[in-house]
């Protein structure tokens, strides 16, 4: 009886370990983001190749000070990049405007792998962008084709030096 119980527990743990979800990758909006995002998109495309019935859902969140138009431009930019530069089939891509970020964080895009029968899917990647800019998705882009700014440029506040009295 103990052997049967032990076998049942080991089998259950093995099944649970095989079904675990890998944690999503998070790529911040900094100069090192370009190559990281590119590598994760290659891995995402490979996952779709392994499971051609799956789709990718990208949820876009605008920053607190951004308009929906800026978020839409960001979605168009990412779609163009995935289809043209990374070879994603447009049939396997879905883009959703998910409003604005909840807290004081940068604009972001969440990428989910959705298998048939699933509604949400598994979160694969979260990539951040700077306010009013596109995320850096790969290095060395032609800025005429892939512009960096998609919203109004924010002016940096300059401080006047204090005069000594």
C-alpha positions in Angstrom: 0.0 0.0 0.0 2.9 2.4 0.9 4.6 1.6 -2.5 1.4 2.4 -4.4 0.9 5.7 -2.5 4.6 6.6 -3.1 4.2 5.7 -6.8 1.0 7.9 -7.0 2.8 10.9 -5.4 5.8 10.6 -7.7 3.6 10.4 -10.8 1.6 13.4 -9.7 4.7 15.5 -9.1 6.2 14.5 -12.4 3.0 15.5 -14.2 2.9 18.8 -12.3 6.5 19.6 -13.1 5.9 18.9 -16.8 2.9 21.3 -16.9 4.5 24.2 -15.1 4.6 27.5 -16.9 7.9 29.2 -17.3 8.0 32.8 -15.9 7.6 35.5 -18.5 10.7 37.5 -19.6 10.7 41.2 -18.8 12.7 43.6 -20.9 13.1 47.1 -19.6 13.2 50.2 -21.8 17.0 50.8 -21.8 19.8 50.7 -24.4 20.3 47.0 -23.8 16.7 46.1 -24.6 17.2 45.9 -28.4 19.1 42.7 -28.6 17.1 41.1 -25.7 13.8 41.8 -27.4 15.1 40.5 -30.7 16.3 37.2 -29.1 12.9 36.7 -27.3 11.0 37.4 -30.5 13.1 34.7 -32.2 12.3 32.3 -29.4 8.6 33.2 -29.7 8.6 32.6 -33.5 10.2 29.2 -32.9 7.5 28.3 -30.4 4.9 29.1 -33.0 6.8 27.0 -35.5 6.7 24.1 -33.0 3.0 24.6 -32.4 1.4 26.1 -35.6 -2.1 26.1 -34.1 -1.0 28.7 -31.5 -1.3 32.5 -31.8 0.4 35.4 -30.2 -1.7 38.1 -28.5 0.0 41.4 -27.8 -1.7 43.6 -25.3 -0.6 47.3 -25.5 -0.7 49.6 -22.5 -0.2 53.3 -23.0 1.7 55.4 -20.4 -0.3 57.7 -18.0 0.5 60.8 -20.1 0.1 59.1 -23.6 -2.8 59.2 -25.9 -4.5 56.2 -27.4 -3.1 57.3 -30.8 0.5 56.9 -29.5 -0.4 53.4 -28.2 -1.9 52.5 -31.6 1.2 53.8 -33.4 3.3 51.6 -31.1 1.1 48.6 -32.0 1.5 49.3 -35.8 5.3 49.6 -35.3 5.6 46.3 -33.5 3.3 44.5 -36.0 5.4 45.8 -38.9 8.6 44.7 -37.1 7.3 41.2 -36.3 5.9 40.6 -39.9 8.7 42.2 -41.9 11.8 41.7 -39.8 11.1 38.5 -37.9 8.9 36.7 -40.4 5.8 36.2 -38.3 2.7 35.1 -40.2 0.0 37.8 -39.7 -2.6 35.1 -39.2 -0.9 34.2 -35.9 -0.8 37.7 -34.5 -3.5 39.5 -32.6 -3.1 43.0 -31.1 -5.3 44.5 -28.4 -5.4 48.0 -26.9 -5.6 47.4 -23.2 -5.8 51.0 -22.0 -3.3 52.7 -19.8 -0.9 51.3 -17.3 -2.3 51.1 -13.8 0.5 52.7 -11.9 3.3 55.0 -12.5 5.2 52.7 -14.9 6.4 53.0 -18.4 4.2 52.0 -21.4 4.4 48.2 -22.0 3.4 45.4 -24.3 2.6 41.9 -23.0 3.0 39.0 -25.4 0.9 35.9 -24.7 1.1 32.5 -26.4 -2.5 31.4 -26.9 -3.3 27.7 -27.7 -6.6 26.6 -29.2 -9.3 26.6 -26.6 -7.5 29.1 -24.4 -8.8 32.6 -23.9 -5.9 34.3 -22.1 -2.9 32.1 -22.9 0.5 32.1 -21.1 2.4 35.3 -20.7 5.7 34.9 -22.6 7.3 38.4 -22.7 6.7 41.9 -21.2 8.6 44.6 -23.0 8.6 48.3 -21.9 8.9 51.4 -24.0 9.8 55.0 -23.0 7.0 57.5 -23.0 6.1 58.6 -26.6 8.7 56.2 -28.1 8.7 52.8 -29.7 10.3 50.0 -27.9 13.8 49.1 -29.1 13.2 45.7 -30.8 16.5 45.2 -32.7 19.6 47.1 -33.2 20.6 49.2 -36.2 17.2 50.2 -37.7 16.6 52.7 -40.4 14.9 55.5 -38.5 12.9 56.5 -41.5 11.2 53.1 -41.6 11.2 52.5 -37.8 11.0 55.9 -36.1 11.9 56.2 -32.5 9.5 59.0 -31.5 5.8 58.3 -32.1 4.4 61.1 -29.8 5.4 64.6 -28.8 8.9 64.9 -27.7 9.1 65.7 -24.0 11.3 68.7 -23.2 13.8 68.3 -20.5 13.5 70.8 -17.7 16.7 72.8 -17.3 17.6 74.3 -14.0 19.3 77.6 -13.6 22.4 77.5 -11.6 22.0 79.2 -8.2 23.9 82.3 -7.9 26.2 82.7 -4.9 25.6 85.8 -2.8 
